[in-house]
């Protein structure tokens, strides 16, 4: 990445007596790009991406209230409504939605239920089609070694799994009802398989995938590419499930390139012009009620390998 923002991210919060507080990091100006983390993620995991995107747009990293008891609807739909509350609170009528893992599932649900609010999608290691393991009930008193083992599966390079992060996750999982909430989110994500609905996605879509993702392997990315009509796939080498944290420069480069190259296509999609499906290499559900998906067109395929 050659360009960096000179500003630092600002942490903002909107308090709500009846719902989870809305917390986010924000940087830059211009087109809103909303960043959604996964089940074990945090909004701060997008810090390097915020810095790289801020020269081009207005990235906003939203904290999903996964462990917040104020979120009473422990489901993909509940998280999707939280994102809508965020967009409404900031008076953002439409934006690009970026989602990792569980956050990708939420981004898909939003794009299907409220297509007018989503100008583009970026999915990385997204849930919604397949995850390697079935959800099992976490222990009420999780052992540090077990938490570390699960977290290390997420990365290509285990150096990212620090003692401090492991302990914060162990403590979060040991809090009252946390294990039950994790299980409910994981099971809801598995129940809400999106395969038959992805043909209805209208927004231009970028798939950024770690070549070494063991949670949602590369064949999952290929399946997303086949089912979402206007989609591109970019792989990142030596990268696992959380690409924006493990390879932030390669991830940001892929997103910046796509934001610039897809601008005209996003406008054309508004007018009903067909998109295409492309693949490249970088760096070495809540299914809405009443939605009738349109059959997916056979995507065109162009392969480039820098």
Helices and strands as residue ranges (DSSP letters): E 10-14, E 22-26, E 32-36, G 43-46, H 47-53, E 58-62, H 76-89, E 95-100, H 102-113, G 115-117, E 118-124, H 144-152, G 158-160, H 163-174, H 178-191, G 195-200, E 204-210, H 218-227, E 231-236, H 243-246, H 248-261, H 263-270, E 277-282, E 301-303
